[in-house]
Each structure stands twice: as C-alpha cells, then as structure tokens.
Amino acid sequence: MSARMGRWTVYVLIAIGFAIACAFLSNWQFDRNETRSEQIALVEKNYDADAVPLADLIGADGSLDPGDVWHPVVLTGEYVADEQLLVRNRPHGGTSAFEVLVPFRDVDGRVFIVDRGWVPPGDGDSPDAVPAPPAGEVEVTVRLRPGEQLPASGRGAPEGQVPTINLPSIAELVDGDVITSAYGQIVSEEPSGEGTLGGFDSPTDDPGPHLSYAIQWILFALMGFIFIGYIIRTEIVKHREEVEGVPAPVKKSRRRDKDADVEDELLDAR
C-alpha cells in the first residue's frame, strides 16, 4: 500500500468515527424529543381534567402512577401550619423566591404536602413575610407533582427551610403518615388564607430544539464524508497534474530563445 492510499484510509476511518459519534448524539436528541412530546401530551391530558378525591389516584400504598402527574385532586382536612417549610432558590418573579410547603392532614389521616405558592426573598436568609394558611377544615384543590431529587452539590438550608422538594427528607421533618410519592401545587382553597402568595405558571407546550438538533447531527455526519471526499479528490487532481502536466520551465526556455533571436536581428539592422 502506497503512502497516499494509507493516508486516505486514515481519512475515511476518521470520517466513519465522526459519523458514529454524530449518530449517537442524534439518537440522544431523538430520545429527548420523544420524552418531551410525552410530557406535553401528559399535560394536555391531565392539566385541566376534573378534580377527583386524593384517594382515587393515590391509594393506601401511597404510590403515584406516572400517568396521573398534573391531575387535579381534592383534599379535605386541615393544614398543619406549625410544620410549614420554605423551599429556597425557586425561580419566580425574576428572582430566587421561596415556595411555601404546608403539610395537610386529610380526612383519611394521611399527610400530604401542599405547595401553596411563593413569596419573594427578604433582606436576610428568609422572606420578610409569609401569609398563613386558613385554620380549621379546608377544601383544597391541587395538581399532583412528583418529588424532586436532593441537590447533587449536597447544599443544605437553614432551619425551617429545605433546598428542594425531596419528599422523603421532608417526611423526616413532619409528623404523621406523610405521602412521599407526590406533592400538590395549589389550584384553590376554600376558605382562603390571609394574604396572597404568588401562583404557578402553566407548563409550557414548547417542544424544544431537540428534533432540529437531531437532524443537524445527521447533516454533520454527511458533511464529514463530503469533506473527506473533497480532500481525497483534491489530492488526486494535484497528483495527476504533477504526473501528466507539461513542465513549465521548458516553455519559458523556448520563449527566451525566441526573444534572443529578435534582439540579434535588431542589432544587425543597426
């Protein structure tokens, strides 16, 4: 094998390796697009559905079916206001707000964590004021949400606060039989509590850029082969010119001889 053929083989292997990497990244983006489409479909199905009793979707085993996320449920019971917790660093109102978690003791005796809304930060580590939940028996409508993971950084929070809505860790801070498969984002409560908390925006139906990214990675893979083909084609043309082309110095030599003859004739004429 000539050196040129060996070099071309390396070029092709590089293009194949690049194409494999692009195929992997493209497939990853296709998977993300499919996951996002499923999330949007779930919101469209459940977000504005009729509210049902909590026990209809979360039974005695305390588990939440993933297909019931965002579905509204009705709670009847009372808030456990003295065990209220604040979740730090929540993106609301263009700032790092606090979300207000209040345990709710349902008529069946179980405790369900209700996210009543958010309050802006204060001057220190806590908000300046947090509206209290209504006392006595309350009927609350919430949308079911799965809990969150603990921070990978291991960051903590001051007393009375938590870094994320990690339900198992919250259950350790709250008395009673706490449901740890889901919590509820408030929709309404009757009667209402004092003051006003910030509400929650509806989830976006934007599918994101995943599909376009997947197609771009496929195009990158094709462009890699086209670029390698262009390099090989350029080398072939250059080599052919070197082998088959007429040496330029010969033409210049003949031209110089002809010019010399013309000069001699002019001198003789003088």
Disulfide bonds with the S-S distance in Angstrom:
none
